[in-house]
Amino acid sequence: MMKNVDMVVEKNILTIRVDLEKEFGASKSGKSITIASTEGNVSVPGHEGIKIGLNIYRAK
């Protein structure tokens, strides 16, 4: 499950959209605030053999 990450592939271009105003609380370490995450590696839409792992955060 992804948090606040929208991925779209158009003409072999991957576009990632993230709302930088959203927050999902403290990271596991407690040192940062999670803004968006793929929560591990996930397949790129329509390209199951290509994976992406994304974490966006800010300092606490």
mmCIF file as Biopython writes it, N, C-alpha, C and O atoms, coordinates in Angstrom:
data_model
#
loop_
_atom_site.group_PDB
_atom_site.id
_atom_site.type_symbol
_atom_site.label_atom_id
_atom_site.label_alt_id
_atom_site.label_comp_id
_atom_site.label_asym_id
_atom_site.label_entity_id
_atom_site.label_seq_id
_atom_site.pdbx_PDB_ins_code
_atom_site.Cartn_x
_atom_site.Cartn_y
_atom_site.Cartn_z
_atom_site.occupancy
_atom_site.B_iso_or_equiv
_atom_site.auth_seq_id
_atom_site.auth_asym_id
_atom_site.pdbx_PDB_model_num
ATOM 1   N N  . MET A ? 1  ? 0.839  -1.185 0.000   1.0 0.0 1  A 1 
ATOM 2   C CA . MET A ? 1  ? 0.000  0.000  0.000   1.0 0.0 1  A 1 
ATOM 3   C C  . MET A ? 1  ? 0.886  1.251  0.000   1.0 0.0 1  A 1 
ATOM 4   O O  . MET A ? 1  ? 1.848  1.330  0.763   1.0 0.0 1  A 1 
ATOM 5   N N  . MET A ? 2  ? 0.572  2.193  -0.827  1.0 0.0 2  A 1 
ATOM 6   C CA . MET A ? 2  ? 1.345  3.425  -0.900  1.0 0.0 2  A 1 
ATOM 7   C C  . MET A ? 2  ? 0.627  4.525  -0.124  1.0 0.0 2  A 1 
ATOM 8   O O  . MET A ? 2  ? -0.602 4.575  -0.072  1.0 0.0 2  A 1 
ATOM 9   N N  . LYS A ? 3  ? 1.421  5.398  0.470   1.0 0.0 3  A 1 
ATOM 10  C CA . LYS A ? 3  ? 0.879  6.545  1.191   1.0 0.0 3  A 1 
ATOM 11  C C  . LYS A ? 3  ? 1.200  7.808  0.414   1.0 0.0 3  A 1 
ATOM 12  O O  . LYS A ? 3  ? 2.367  8.179  0.293   1.0 0.0 3  A 1 
ATOM 13  N N  . ASN A ? 4  ? 0.174  8.477  -0.118  1.0 0.0 4  A 1 
ATOM 14  C CA . ASN A ? 4  ? 0.328  9.800  -0.724  1.0 0.0 4  A 1 
ATOM 15  C C  . ASN A ? 4  ? 1.237  9.790  -1.948  1.0 0.0 4  A 1 
ATOM 16  O O  . ASN A ? 4  ? 1.914  10.782 -2.217  1.0 0.0 4  A 1 
ATOM 17  N N  . VAL A ? 5  ? 1.263  8.690  -2.691  1.0 0.0 5  A 1 
ATOM 18  C CA . VAL A ? 5  ? 2.084  8.594  -3.901  1.0 0.0 5  A 1 
ATOM 19  C C  . VAL A ? 5  ? 1.187  8.189  -5.060  1.0 0.0 5  A 1 
ATOM 20  O O  . VAL A ? 5  ? 0.511  7.162  -4.999  1.0 0.0 5  A 1 
ATOM 21  N N  . ASP A ? 6  ? 1.180  8.987  -6.107  1.0 0.0 6  A 1 
ATOM 22  C CA . ASP A ? 6  ? 0.420  8.687  -7.315  1.0 0.0 6  A 1 
ATOM 23  C C  . ASP A ? 6  ? 1.423  8.558  -8.465  1.0 0.0 6  A 1 
ATOM 24  O O  . ASP A ? 6  ? 2.151  9.503  -8.767  1.0 0.0 6  A 1 
ATOM 25  N N  . MET A ? 7  ? 1.458  7.394  -9.099  1.0 0.0 7  A 1 
ATOM 26  C CA . MET A ? 7  ? 2.380  7.157  -10.214 1.0 0.0 7  A 1 
ATOM 27  C C  . MET A ? 7  ? 1.594  6.893  -11.489 1.0 0.0 7  A 1 
ATOM 28  O O  . MET A ? 7  ? 0.621  6.139  -11.484 1.0 0.0 7  A 1 
ATOM 29  N N  . VAL A ? 8  ? 2.023  7.522  -12.586 1.0 0.0 8  A 1 
ATOM 30  C CA . VAL A ? 8  ? 1.393  7.338  -13.887 1.0 0.0 8  A 1 
ATOM 31  C C  . VAL A ? 8  ? 2.492  7.207  -14.931 1.0 0.0 8  A 1 
ATOM 32  O O  . VAL A ? 8  ? 3.477  7.944  -14.896 1.0 0.0 8  A 1 
ATOM 33  N N  . VAL A ? 9  ? 2.327  6.274  -15.857 1.0 0.0 9  A 1 
ATOM 34  C CA . VAL A ? 9  ? 3.256  6.137  -16.980 1.0 0.0 9  A 1 
ATOM 35  C C  . VAL A ? 9  ? 2.522  6.536  -18.252 1.0 0.0 9  A 1 
ATOM 36  O O  . VAL A ? 9  ? 1.477  5.974  -18.581 1.0 0.0 9  A 1 
ATOM 37  N N  . GLU A ? 10 ? 3.079  7.514  -18.966 1.0 0.0 10 A 1 
ATOM 38  C CA . GLU A ? 10 ? 2.541  7.943  -20.250 1.0 0.0 10 A 1 
ATOM 39  C C  . GLU A ? 10 ? 3.691  8.016  -21.241 1.0 0.0 10 A 1 
ATOM 40  O O  . GLU A ? 10 ? 4.661  8.741  -21.022 1.0 0.0 10 A 1 
ATOM 41  N N  . LYS A ? 11 ? 3.583  7.263  -22.334 1.0 0.0 11 A 1 
ATOM 42  C CA . LYS A ? 11 ? 4.628  7.237  -23.368 1.0 0.0 11 A 1 
ATOM 43  C C  . LYS A ? 11 ? 5.998  6.950  -22.756 1.0 0.0 11 A 1 
ATOM 44  O O  . LYS A ? 11 ? 6.981  7.627  -23.060 1.0 0.0 11 A 1 
ATOM 45  N N  . ASN A ? 12 ? 6.048  5.946  -21.897 1.0 0.0 12 A 1 
ATOM 46  C CA . ASN A ? 12 ? 7.280  5.496  -21.243 1.0 0.0 12 A 1 
ATOM 47  C C  . ASN A ? 12 ? 7.911  6.526  -20.307 1.0 0.0 12 A 1 
ATOM 48  O O  . ASN A ? 12 ? 9.087  6.399  -19.965 1.0 0.0 12 A 1 
ATOM 49  N N  . ILE A ? 13 ? 7.160  7.534  -19.890 1.0 0.0 13 A 1 
ATOM 50  C CA . ILE A ? 13 ? 7.626  8.511  -18.910 1.0 0.0 13 A 1 
ATOM 51  C C  . ILE A ? 13 ? 6.867  8.292  -17.605 1.0 0.0 13 A 1 
ATOM 52  O O  . ILE A ? 13 ? 5.638  8.352  -17.580 1.0 0.0 13 A 1 
ATOM 53  N N  . LEU A ? 14 ? 7.599  8.037  -16.522 1.0 0.0 14 A 1 
ATOM 54  C CA . LEU A ? 14 ? 6.996  7.854  -15.210 1.0 0.0 14 A 1 
ATOM 55  C C  . LEU A ? 14 ? 6.863  9.215  -14.534 1.0 0.0 14 A 1 
ATOM 56  O O  . LEU A ? 14 ? 7.841  9.949  -14.394 1.0 0.0 14 A 1 
ATOM 57  N N  . THR A ? 15 ? 5.647  9.539  -14.119 1.0 0.0 15 A 1 
ATOM 58  C CA . THR A ? 15 ? 5.386  10.772 -13.386 1.0 0.0 15 A 1 
ATOM 59  C C  . THR A ? 15 ? 4.927  10.393 -11.983 1.0 0.0 15 A 1 
ATOM 60  O O  . THR A ? 15 ? 4.036  9.561  -11.812 1.0 0.0 15 A 1 
ATOM 61  N N  . ILE A ? 16 ? 5.545  11.012 -10.987 1.0 0.0 16 A 1 
ATOM 62  C CA . ILE A ? 16 ? 5.202  10.755 -9.589  1.0 0.0 16 A 1 
ATOM 63  C C  . ILE A ? 16 ? 4.634  12.039 -9.007  1.0 0.0 16 A 1 
ATOM 64  O O  . ILE A ? 16 ? 5.238  13.106 -9.117  1.0 0.0 16 A 1 
ATOM 65  N N  . ARG A ? 17 ? 3.461  11.921 -8.384  1.0 0.0 17 A 1 
ATOM 66  C CA . ARG A ? 17 ? 2.825  13.090 -7.754  1.0 0.0 17 A 1 
ATOM 67  C C  . ARG A ? 17 ? 2.697  12.824 -6.265  1.0 0.0 17 A 1 
ATOM 68  O O  . ARG A ? 17 ? 2.258  11.754 -5.843  1.0 0.0 17 A 1 
ATOM 69  N N  . VAL A ? 18 ? 3.094  13.833 -5.465  1.0 0.0 18 A 1 
ATOM 70  C CA . VAL A ? 18 ? 3.030  13.744 -4.013  1.0 0.0 18 A 1 
ATOM 71  C C  . VAL A ? 18 ? 2.521  15.075 -3.477  1.0 0.0 18 A 1 
ATOM 72  O O  . VAL A ? 18 ? 3.001  16.134 -3.879  1.0 0.0 18 A 1 
ATOM 73  N N  . ASP A ? 19 ? 1.552  15.023 -2.572  1.0 0.0 19 A 1 
ATOM 74  C CA . ASP A ? 19 ? 1.064  16.228 -1.900  1.0 0.0 19 A 1 
ATOM 75  C C  . ASP A ? 19 ? 2.000  16.510 -0.734  1.0 0.0 19 A 1 
ATOM 76  O O  . ASP A ? 19 ? 1.978  15.788 0.264   1.0 0.0 19 A 1 
ATOM 77  N N  . LEU A ? 20 ? 2.823  17.550 -0.844  1.0 0.0 20 A 1 
ATOM 78  C CA . LEU A ? 20 ? 3.826  17.853 0.170   1.0 0.0 20 A 1 
ATOM 79  C C  . LEU A ? 20 ? 3.238  18.438 1.452   1.0 0.0 20 A 1 
ATOM 80  O O  . LEU A ? 20 ? 3.963  18.642 2.426   1.0 0.0 20 A 1 
ATOM 81  N N  . GLU A ? 21 ? 1.943  18.706 1.461   1.0 0.0 21 A 1 
ATOM 82  C CA . GLU A ? 21 ? 1.276  19.223 2.665   1.0 0.0 21 A 1 
ATOM 83  C C  . GLU A ? 21 ? 0.801  18.103 3.589   1.0 0.0 21 A 1 
ATOM 84  O O  . GLU A ? 21 ? 0.534  18.353 4.764   1.0 0.0 21 A 1 
ATOM 85  N N  . LYS A ? 22 ? 0.690  16.877 3.084   1.0 0.0 22 A 1 
ATOM 86  C CA . LYS A ? 22 ? 0.210  15.766 3.911   1.0 0.0 22 A 1 
ATOM 87  C C  . LYS A ? 22 ? 1.339  15.211 4.772   1.0 0.0 22 A 1 
ATOM 88  O O  . LYS A ? 22 ? 2.514  15.284 4.411   1.0 0.0 22 A 1 
ATOM 89  N N  . GLU A ? 23 ? 0.956  14.659 5.911   1.0 0.0 23 A 1 
ATOM 90  C CA . GLU A ? 23 ? 1.911  14.010 6.799   1.0 0.0 23 A 1 
ATOM 91  C C  . GLU A ? 23 ? 1.284  12.736 7.346   1.0 0.0 23 A 1 
ATOM 92  O O  . GLU A ? 23 ? 0.068  12.654 7.517   1.0 0.0 23 A 1 
ATOM 93  N N  . PHE A ? 24 ? 2.134  11.735 7.622   1.0 0.0 24 A 1 
ATOM 94  C CA . PHE A ? 24 ? 1.661  10.457 8.140   1.0 0.0 24 A 1 
ATOM 95  C C  . PHE A ? 24 ? 2.309  10.091 9.461   1.0 0.0 24 A 1 
ATOM 96  O O  . PHE A ? 24 ? 2.370  8.918  9.829   1.0 0.0 24 A 1 
ATOM 97  N N  . GLY A ? 25 ? 2.796  11.104 10.176  1.0 0.0 25 A 1 
ATOM 98  C CA . GLY A ? 25 ? 3.361  10.861 11.495  1.0 0.0 25 A 1 
ATOM 99  C C  . GLY A ? 25 ? 4.844  10.569 11.468  1.0 0.0 25 A 1 
ATOM 100 O O  . GLY A ? 25 ? 5.492  10.641 10.423  1.0 0.0 25 A 1 
ATOM 101 N N  . ALA A ? 26 ? 5.368  10.240 12.628  1.0 0.0 26 A 1 
ATOM 102 C CA . ALA A ? 26 ? 6.801  10.006 12.789  1.0 0.0 26 A 1 
ATOM 103 C C  . ALA A ? 26 ? 7.238  8.724  12.092  1.0 0.0 26 A 1 
ATOM 104 O O  . ALA A ? 26 ? 6.484  7.758  11.982  1.0 0.0 26 A 1 
ATOM 105 N N  . SER A ? 27 ? 8.482  8.752  11.628  1.0 0.0 27 A 1 
ATOM 106 C CA . SER A ? 27 ? 9.081  7.553  11.033  1.0 0.0 27 A 1 
ATOM 107 C C  . SER A ? 27 ? 9.316  6.518  12.132  1.0 0.0 27 A 1 
ATOM 108 O O  . SER A ? 27 ? 9.122  6.811  13.313  1.0 0.0 27 A 1 
ATOM 109 N N  . LYS A ? 28 ? 9.731  5.312  11.748  1.0 0.0 28 A 1 
ATOM 110 C CA . LYS A ? 28 ? 9.989  4.268  12.739  1.0 0.0 28 A 1 
ATOM 111 C C  . LYS A ? 28 ? 11.058 4.691  13.736  1.0 0.0 28 A 1 
ATOM 112 O O  . LYS A ? 28 ? 10.971 4.362  14.919  1.0 0.0 28 A 1 
ATOM 113 N N  . SER A ? 29 ? 12.077 5.425  13.259  1.0 0.0 29 A 1 
ATOM 114 C CA . SER A ? 29 ? 13.152 5.873  14.145  1.0 0.0 29 A 1 
ATOM 115 C C  . SER A ? 29 ? 12.720 7.048  15.016  1.0 0.0 29 A 1 
ATOM 116 O O  . SER A ? 29 ? 13.332 7.318  16.049  1.0 0.0 29 A 1 
ATOM 117 N N  . GLY A ? 30 ? 11.655 7.750  14.594  1.0 0.0 30 A 1 
ATOM 118 C CA . GLY A ? 30 ? 11.185 8.904  15.328  1.0 0.0 30 A 1 
ATOM 119 C C  . GLY A ? 30 ? 11.943 10.183 15.021  1.0 0.0 30 A 1 
ATOM 120 O O  . GLY A ? 30 ? 11.677 11.219 15.630  1.0 0.0 30 A 1 
ATOM 121 N N  . LYS A ? 31 ? 12.879 10.130 14.091  1.0 0.0 31 A 1 
ATOM 122 C CA . LYS A ? 31 ? 13.708 11.291 13.772  1.0 0.0 31 A 1 
ATOM 123 C C  . LYS A ? 31 ? 13.108 12.184 12.689  1.0 0.0 31 A 1 
ATOM 124 O O  . LYS A ? 31 ? 13.533 13.327 12.526  1.0 0.0 31 A 1 
ATOM 125 N N  . SER A ? 32 ? 12.137 11.678 11.956  1.0 0.0 32 A 1 
ATOM 126 C CA . SER A ? 32 ? 11.562 12.453 10.856  1.0 0.0 32 A 1 
ATOM 127 C C  . SER A ? 32 ? 10.064 12.225 10.760  1.0 0.0 32 A 1 
ATOM 128 O O  . SER A ? 32 ? 9.518  11.317 11.386  1.0 0.0 32 A 1 
ATOM 129 N N  . ILE A ? 33 ? 9.397  13.074 9.956   1.0 0.0 33 A 1 
ATOM 130 C CA . ILE A ? 33 ? 7.966  12.971 9.703   1.0 0.0 33 A 1 
ATOM 131 C C  . ILE A ? 33 ? 7.778  12.484 8.264   1.0 0.0 33 A 1 
ATOM 132 O O  . ILE A ? 33 ? 8.305  13.081 7.326   1.0 0.0 33 A 1 
ATOM 133 N N  . THR A ? 34 ? 7.031  11.409 8.101   1.0 0.0 34 A 1 
ATOM 134 C CA . THR A ? 34 ? 6.784  10.852 6.771   1.0 0.0 34 A 1 
ATOM 135 C C  . THR A ? 34 ? 5.761  11.684 6.026   1.0 0.0 34 A 1 
ATOM 136 O O  . THR A ? 34 ? 4.688  11.981 6.551   1.0 0.0 34 A 1 
ATOM 137 N N  . ILE A ? 35 ? 6.098  12.063 4.792   1.0 0.0 35 A 1 
ATOM 138 C CA . ILE A ? 35 ? 5.188  12.806 3.911   1.0 0.0 35 A 1 
ATOM 139 C C  . ILE A ? 35 ? 4.587  11.866 2.870   1.0 0.0 35 A 1 
ATOM 140 O O  . ILE A ? 35 ? 3.406  11.973 2.541   1.0 0.0 35 A 1 
ATOM 141 N N  . ALA A ? 36 ? 5.406  10.940 2.350   1.0 0.0 36 A 1 
ATOM 142 C CA . ALA A ? 36 ? 4.935  9.978  1.354   1.0 0.0 36 A 1 
ATOM 143 C C  . ALA A ? 36 ? 5.863  8.771  1.347   1.0 0.0 36 A 1 
ATOM 144 O O  . ALA A ? 36 ? 7.046  8.885  1.667   1.0 0.0 36 A 1 
ATOM 145 N N  . SER A ? 37 ? 5.321  7.619  0.981   1.0 0.0 37 A 1 
ATOM 146 C CA . SER A ? 37 ? 6.130  6.411  0.917   1.0 0.0 37 A 1 
ATOM 147 C C  . SER A ? 37 ? 5.447  5.353  0.067   1.0 0.0 37 A 1 
ATOM 148 O O  . SER A ? 37 ? 4.222  5.231  0.062   1.0 0.0 37 A 1 
ATOM 149 N N  . THR A ? 38 ? 6.258  4.593  -0.647  1.0 0.0 38 A 1 
ATOM 150 C CA . THR A ? 38 ? 5.722  3.417  -1.329  1.0 0.0 38 A 1 
ATOM 151 C C  . THR A ? 38 ? 5.702  2.232  -0.366  1.0 0.0 38 A 1 
ATOM 152 O O  . THR A ? 38 ? 5.198  1.161  -0.705  1.0 0.0 38 A 1 
ATOM 153 N N  . GLU A ? 39 ? 6.248  2.422  0.826   1.0 0.0 39 A 1 
ATOM 154 C CA . GLU A ? 39 ? 6.321  1.378  1.859   1.0 0.0 39 A 1 
ATOM 155 C C  . GLU A ? 39 ? 7.022  0.132  1.335   1.0 0.0 39 A 1 
ATOM 156 O O  . GLU A ? 39 ? 6.503  -0.980 1.422   1.0 0.0 39 A 1 
ATOM 157 N N  . GLY A ? 40 ? 8.204  0.347  0.792   1.0 0.0 40 A 1 
ATOM 158 C CA . GLY A ? 40 ? 8.984  -0.737 0.205   1.0 0.0 40 A 1 
ATOM 159 C C  . GLY A ? 40 ? 9.014  -0.591 -1.304  1.0 0.0 40 A 1 
ATOM 160 O O  . GLY A ? 40 ? 8.544  0.405  -1.854  1.0 0.0 40 A 1 
ATOM 161 N N  . ASN A ? 41 ? 9.568  -1.589 -1.963  1.0 0.0 41 A 1 
ATOM 162 C CA . ASN A ? 41 ? 9.649  -1.558 -3.418  1.0 0.0 41 A 1 
ATOM 163 C C  . ASN A ? 41 ? 8.337  -2.040 -4.026  1.0 0.0 41 A 1 
ATOM 164 O O  . ASN A ? 41 ? 7.783  -3.056 -3.609  1.0 0.0 41 A 1 
ATOM 165 N N  . VAL A ? 42 ? 7.847  -1.297 -5.018  1.0 0.0 42 A 1 
ATOM 166 C CA . VAL A ? 42 ? 6.612  -1.653 -5.715  1.0 0.0 42 A 1 
ATOM 167 C C  . VAL A ? 42 ? 6.854  -1.586 -7.217  1.0 0.0 42 A 1 
ATOM 168 O O  . VAL A ? 42 ? 7.782  -0.916 -7.673  1.0 0.0 42 A 1 
ATOM 169 N N  . SER A ? 43 ? 6.028  -2.272 -7.973  1.0 0.0 43 A 1 
ATOM 170 C CA . SER A ? 43 ? 6.137  -2.248 -9.428  1.0 0.0 43 A 1 
ATOM 171 C C  . SER A ? 43 ? 5.632  -0.935 -9.991  1.0 0.0 43 A 1 
ATOM 172 O O  . SER A ? 43 ? 4.668  -0.358 -9.488  1.0 0.0 43 A 1 
ATOM 173 N N  . VAL A ? 44 ? 6.293  -0.469 -11.043 1.0 0.0 44 A 1 
ATOM 174 C CA . VAL A ? 44 ? 5.831  0.700  -11.782 1.0 0.0 44 A 1 
ATOM 175 C C  . VAL A ? 44 ? 4.575  0.280  -12.547 1.0 0.0 44 A 1 
ATOM 176 O O  . VAL A ? 44 ? 4.566  -0.792 -13.153 1.0 0.0 44 A 1 
ATOM 177 N N  . PRO A ? 45 ? 3.519  1.091  -12.536 1.0 0.0 45 A 1 
ATOM 178 C CA . PRO A ? 45 ? 2.273  0.717  -13.218 1.0 0.0 45 A 1 
ATOM 179 C C  . PRO A ? 45 ? 2.511  0.318  -14.683 1.0 0.0 45 A 1 
ATOM 180 O O  . PRO A ? 45 ? 3.101  1.074  -15.454 1.0 0.0 45 A 1 
ATOM 181 N N  . GLY A ? 46 ? 2.042  -0.878 -15.049 1.0 0.0 46 A 1 
ATOM 182 C CA . GLY A ? 46 ? 2.167  -1.367 -16.419 1.0 0.0 46 A 1 
ATOM 183 C C  . GLY A ? 46 ? 3.536  -1.917 -16.760 1.0 0.0 46 A 1 
ATOM 184 O O  . GLY A ? 46 ? 3.767  -2.323 -17.899 1.0 0.0 46 A 1 
ATOM 185 N N  . HIS A ? 47 ? 4.455  -1.942 -15.796 1.0 0.0 47 A 1 
ATOM 186 C CA . HIS A ? 47 ? 5.816  -2.427 -16.019 1.0 0.0 47 A 1 
ATOM 187 C C  . HIS A ? 47 ? 6.237  -3.263 -14.807 1.0 0.0 47 A 1 
ATOM 188 O O  . HIS A ? 47 ? 7.083  -2.846 -14.016 1.0 0.0 47 A 1 
ATOM 189 N N  . GLU A ? 48 ? 5.642  -4.431 -14.678 1.0 0.0 48 A 1 
ATOM 190 C CA . GLU A ? 48 ? 5.806  -5.262 -13.482 1.0 0.0 48 A 1 
ATOM 191 C C  . GLU A ? 48 ? 7.267  -5.612 -13.178 1.0 0.0 48 A 1 
ATOM 192 O O  . GLU A ? 48 ? 7.600  -5.861 -12.020 1.0 0.0 48 A 1 
ATOM 193 N N  . GLY A ? 49 ? 8.138  -5.638 -14.177 1.0 0.0 49 A 1 
ATOM 194 C CA . GLY A ? 49 ? 9.541  -5.975 -13.962 1.0 0.0 49 A 1 
ATOM 195 C C  . GLY A ? 49 ? 10.381 -4.804 -13.486 1.0 0.0 49 A 1 
ATOM 196 O O  . GLY A ? 49 ? 11.558 -4.978 -13.170 1.0 0.0 49 A 1 
ATOM 197 N N  . ILE A ? 50 ? 9.800  -3.618 -13.429 1.0 0.0 50 A 1 
ATOM 198 C CA . ILE A ? 50 ? 10.523 -2.421 -12.989 1.0 0.0 50 A 1 
ATOM 199 C C  . ILE A ? 50 ? 9.974  -2.019 -11.621 1.0 0.0 50 A 1 
ATOM 200 O O  . ILE A ? 50 ? 8.765  -1.867 -11.442 1.0 0.0 50 A 1 
ATOM 201 N N  . LYS A ? 51 ? 10.875 -1.853 -10.670 1.0 0.0 51 A 1 
ATOM 202 C CA . LYS A ? 51 ? 10.474 -1.551 -9.292  1.0 0.0 51 A 1 
ATOM 203 C C  . LYS A ? 51 ? 10.931 -0.152 -8.900  1.0 0.0 51 A 1 
ATOM 204 O O  . LYS A ? 51 ? 11.894 0.382  -9.451  1.0 0.0 51 A 1 
ATOM 205 N N  . ILE A ? 52 ? 10.215 0.437  -7.927  1.0 0.0 52 A 1 
ATOM 206 C CA . ILE A ? 52 ? 10.585 1.725  -7.357  1.0 0.0 52 A 1 
ATOM 207 C C  . ILE A ? 52 ? 10.335 1.674  -5.854  1.0 0.0 52 A 1 
ATOM 208 O O  . ILE A ? 52 ? 9.360  1.086  -5.388  1.0 0.0 52 A 1 
ATOM 209 N N  . GLY A ? 53 ? 11.237 2.303  -5.110  1.0 0.0 53 A 1 
ATOM 210 C CA . GLY A ? 53 ? 11.076 2.476  -3.670  1.0 0.0 53 A 1 
ATOM 211 C C  . GLY A ? 53 ? 11.242 3.951  -3.369  1.0 0.0 53 A 1 
ATOM 212 O O  . GLY A ? 53 ? 12.274 4.536  -3.697  1.0 0.0 53 A 1 
ATOM 213 N N  . LEU A ? 54 ? 10.245 4.562  -2.752  1.0 0.0 54 A 1 
ATOM 214 C CA . LEU A ? 54 ? 10.260 6.006  -2.553  1.0 0.0 54 A 1 
ATOM 215 C C  . LEU A ? 54 ? 9.874  6.347  -1.120  1.0 0.0 54 A 1 
ATOM 216 O O  . LEU A ? 54 ? 8.877  5.844  -0.601  1.0 0.0 54 A 1 
ATOM 217 N N  . ASN A ? 55 ? 10.672 7.208  -0.480  1.0 0.0 55 A 1 
ATOM 218 C CA . ASN A ? 55 ? 10.347 7.749  0.836   1.0 0.0 55 A 1 
ATOM 219 C C  . ASN A ? 55 ? 10.585 9.248  0.778   1.0 0.0 55 A 1 
ATOM 220 O O  . ASN A ? 55 ? 11.657 9.690  0.367   1.0 0.0 55 A 1 
ATOM 221 N N  . ILE A ? 56 ? 9.595  10.035 1.184   1.0 0.0 56 A 1 
ATOM 222 C CA . ILE A ? 56 ? 9.744  11.483 1.267   1.0 0.0 56 A 1 
ATOM 223 C C  . ILE A ? 56 ? 9.423  11.864 2.700   1.0 0.0 56 A 1 
ATOM 224 O O  . ILE A ? 56 ? 8.390  11.475 3.243   1.0 0.0 56 A 1 
ATOM 225 N N  . TYR A ? 57 ? 10.326 12.634 3.308   1.0 0.0 57 A 1 
ATOM 226 C CA . TYR A ? 57 ? 10.163 12.979 4.712   1.0 0.0 57 A 1 
ATOM 227 C C  . TYR A ? 57 ? 10.795 14.317 5.004   1.0 0.0 57 A 1 
ATOM 228 O O  . TYR A ? 57 ? 11.527 14.870 4.182   1.0 0.0 57 A 1 
ATOM 229 N N  . ARG A ? 58 ? 10.502 14.835 6.193   1.0 0.0 58 A 1 
ATOM 230 C CA . ARG A ? 58 ? 11.130 16.070 6.659   1.0 0.0 58 A 1 
ATOM 231 C C  . ARG A ? 58 ? 11.623 15.848 8.081   1.0 0.0 58 A 1 
ATOM 232 O O  . ARG A ? 58 ? 11.181 14.932 8.774   1.0 0.0 58 A 1 
ATOM 233 N N  . ALA A ? 59 ? 12.540 16.699 8.495   1.0 0.0 59 A 1 
ATOM 234 C CA . ALA A ? 59 ? 13.059 16.593 9.855   1.0 0.0 59 A 1 
ATOM 235 C C  . ALA A ? 59 ? 11.948 16.874 10.853  1.0 0.0 59 A 1 
ATOM 236 O O  . ALA A ? 59 ? 11.047 17.668 10.583  1.0 0.0 59 A 1 
ATOM 237 N N  . LYS A ? 60 ? 12.014 16.234 11.985  1.0 0.0 60 A 1 
ATOM 238 C CA . LYS A ? 60 ? 11.005 16.411 13.030  1.0 0.0 60 A 1 
ATOM 239 C C  . LYS A ? 60 ? 11.164 17.730 13.736  1.0 0.0 60 A 1 
ATOM 240 O O  . LYS A ? 60 ? 10.395 18.040 14.646  1.0 0.0 60 A 1 
#
